[in-house]
Structure formats: structure tokens, C-alpha cells
Amino acid sequence: MEKERTVIERKFVRYVTGADLYDMSQKSFEKLAKNAKATHKVGKMVLVNTVLVDKYLETCCRIVED
């Protein structure tokens, strides 16, 4: 559980880590991050701001109830 906690507290993650963190495919996370305008390119690497992704999910996405 401790390892999971340190990943969640990171502000910037790569696509692979973010996909694992949000429990979705990498392609879906890439689309989510781009829609949230949370991507930052550093050289050839792309970092995703998880704070912006969280805000986007809380404000712009509708909740689906079963």
C-alpha cells in the first residue's frame, strides 16, 4: 500500500504511470490528459499534470450510475 501512496502523490507522471494510476488503457489516458489540457512536453518526453486531470474529471465529466 505504501508504494501506491507515493505514486498518487506525484504531480507529474508519464502516460504509462498515469494509465496505471487511473486504471485505464494508455491510449484512453492520453486522450483524457489532452482533453484536460494537462500535457507538458519536455524534450521528447510528455508529462501529465495529475492535478489538472483530477480537476477535469471532477468538473467536466458526467457521472454514470449503474
Secondary structure, DSSP 8 states (H G I E B T S, - for coil): -HHHHHHHT-SEE-HHHHHHHTTS-HHHHHHHHHHTT-EEEETTEEEEEHHHHHHHHHHHS-----
